[in-house]
Amino acid sequence: MLAIIRHPASVAAVAPALVIAHGLYGSGRNWGVIARRLADRREVVAVDMRNHGDSPRFPTQSYPDMAADLADVIESLGAPVDLLGHSMGGKAAMQLALTRPDLIRRLVVADIAPVAYSHDQTRNAQAMASIDLSRITTRAEADAALAGQIDDPALRAFFLQSLDLRHKPPRWKLNLDVLEEEMPKIVGWPGTEGTFGQPALFLTGAESHYVRPEHREAIRASFPKARFAKIAGAGHWLHAEKPREFEETVRVFLEA
């Protein structure tokens, strides 16, 4: 089963558990602050997706496989739960909602649509894999090594959260070879049929281009109770750029 980080409810739980599925190159640890704040009235469980963090390594990264992983976690917790997924995790969450709607009470999809995208994240996997980790002793050294290929310091900082410096030599807590090989599946969409009849929130960054107006028809076809909201001043990493606004929007939707 996937590795999970459990955040117990700070008082007696009065709502279903919330499961959080992170995006590509992320981990459950990225969601720590938001998860703890949302755990005031419910248990919150952040997962490490397959080939990420402390979860098992597999030869595939397809959405049916990722959805099956999430189903195992949810069944171990006791269904139904509320499910939040960002980017790759959002697509996995949609896949599960369309194929196992019985497991989910409410769905939050953060800045992604059920469509195939043309962008490619392979270059970032190659950049991380190219670093000679045997020469790295500090995060600053790793950042300097990445800077030659990745200009954005915020993006480098995000990737470096998955660098395990306690291991000797350091190692990436990402299965970079499989993620690179499976990239067409990750940026794609399997064309899953089905309908999720429960409430679903499609929450986007106002400055992001991942969810466009022309995507709404496809979203509503599969998620007829979809609602749409934008967070001003945020891009694709809306939960990191505007965490309090993200948290409050999710809370209002889940508790409505």
N, C-alpha and C positions, 0 to 999 in steps of 0.2 A: 504493500500500500504506500501511497505518497507520504512523505514526511509532512508533519503538521506542527503548527505552533498554536497552542490553545490559550485563549484569553478568557478565563471564566468571568461570568457576570459578577459585577461588584456587589449586587444585591440579588435577592431571589429572582431568577429569570422569569420575565413576564412575556417574552416573545420568543419565537423560534430562533435557533442558532443561525448565525450568519457565516457563510463560507466565502472566503476571498481567494480568487485565482489571479495571480499576477501575470504580467506580460512577458514577452521574449527577453531573455537575458536577465530577468529579475529573480526574486525569491520572496518567500513569505515574510522575511525580515524587513523588506522594504516597506511593509504596511504596518509596522509595529505601532506607531503613534496613533494612526487612525483606528486601528483595530482595538487598542486599549480604550480609546475614547468612546467607541461605539459599544464597548462591552459594559456600559453602565446598566443596561437593562436586559442583556442577552449574552450568551456565550458567542464569542467570535473566534473562528478557526481560519487561520491563514495557511495555505498549503504551499509546498514547493512542487511545482509542476514537474513531470518526468524530465529527466536530463538537465534539471536545474537544482541548485542547492543541495540538500541532503537526501533528495529522493532517488529512487533507483534509476539506473541507466538502462535505456532500451534502444533498439536499433531504429525505431520509428518515432515520428512526432506528428502523427495525423490527428485530425480533430475527433474522429470516432474513438481513437485510442485515448486521447486526453479526456474526452467526455466519460469514457468507461472508468478511468482513474478517479474522476470526481464522483462518479456514482458510488464507487467503493467507499470513499470517505463519507459521503452523505449517509449511506446505509449503515455505516458503523456508528454514526452520531444519532441516527433516528430521523427519518424523513417525516414530513417535508421540512426543508430549511429555506431560508432566503439565500440567494446566490448572487455574488458580485464578481464580475470579471472585467479586467482591463486589457484592451488590445488582444494579444493572442489568447489570454485567459478569458476575454469577453467572447471570442469566437467559440472556445471550448464550452463556455457556459451556454451559449445559444444552441450549440449542437446537442448538449444534454437536455435543454429545455424542450427541444423539438422531438427528441427521441424517448425521453423519460420524464414527461411533464409531471408525473405523480410525485417526483422527488423534490419539486420546487414550489414554494408558495408565492414568492415574488422574486423578480429578476432585475438586476441592475447591470447594464452593459455600458462600460466606460470607453468612449471614443473609438468605436469600431462598428462596422456594419457587416451584415452577412453577404459579403461580396468578395471577389478576388481583387487584389491590388497589384499594381505594376511595379511598385518599389521593391527593392531587394536589400535585405539586411546582411547579406553574405559578407560584405566588406568588413563589417564590424567583427564578425567571428574570425575572419582571417587576420585582422589586426591584433586581436587578443592572442590568437594562436602563434603569432610570429614572435612574440616576446620570449627571450631566453630567460625563463624564470630561475634558472640556476644562478643567475647573476643578480637577482633581485632580493633585497633584504628589507626594504621599507616600501610603504605605499607611495611615497614621493618618488622613489626610483621607478616604480611601475608606471606612475603617471607620466613621468618624463619620457619613458620608453614608448608609451601610447601616443604621446603628443605629436610624434612625427607622422602619425597616420590619421589621428582623430583630432580635429581642431577644437571642438566644443569641450571646454573644461567640465561643464555640467554632465555631459554624456560620458566623459571619461570617469568622473566620480561615480556615476551610476554603475558602470561596468565594474569598477574596482571594488564595489561592495561584494562582488562574487569572487574576489581573489582571497584565497585562504593562505595568509602569511604564517599561520602557526604550523602548517605542514612544512616539513623539510624534505626537499625544496618546496617553495610555494607552489600552489596549484590553483587552477580555475575550478570553481564548483559549478561548472557548466560542461556538458558534453559537446564541445565545440564542433567536433567532426560530424556528429549526427545532425546537429542543428544546421550546419552548413549544407549537408547533403539533402536534408528534408526541407530546405527553405521554400521550394515551390509550393509545398503543402501548407506551410505556415502562413505565407502571404496570400495563399489561395483560399478557396472555400469549396467544400465538397458538393454544394448544391443540394443540401439536405432538405427533404420534403417533410411536411408536418406542420402543426399549428400548436402554439403555446397560448392557451386561453386565459392564463392568469395575468395580473398586472406586470408590465415590464417598463422600466425606465431606461431610455437611451440618453445618457448624460455625456455631453461633449464639451470640449474647450472651444470657446468662441473664436479663437485664433487658429484652430486646427482645421485641416482639410480632409480628415479621414472619413467623416460622415457628412455627405453632401445632400442637398435637397433632393437630387435625383435618386438617392438611396431609400427615401422614405416609402416609396411604393413597395419595394421588396421587403422592407421591415414590417410594414403593416400587413402584408400578405401572410407572413408567418407569425406575427405578433399583433393580433388585432386589438389588443388592449394597450398597445405601446403609447407611452407618453414621452415627450421630448423636452429636454432642458439644456441650457448652455451656461457655462461659467465664464463670466467676463474676464478678460485678461489672461486666460489660460490657453495653452496649446494641447498637444497630445498627452503630455505628462500632467494632466490637470490635477490629479491627486497630490502630486509633489509641489506643483506651482501654487495652488490655492487650496491647501489642505483643510482649512476650517470651512470654507465655502463648500468644498466637496463633501465633507462630513455632514454638514447641516442639510444639504440637499438630499443625500442618501437617507439620513435619519427621517426627514419629513415624509419621504416616499414610503419607507418601510413601515412607518407608524400610522400612515393614513388609514 
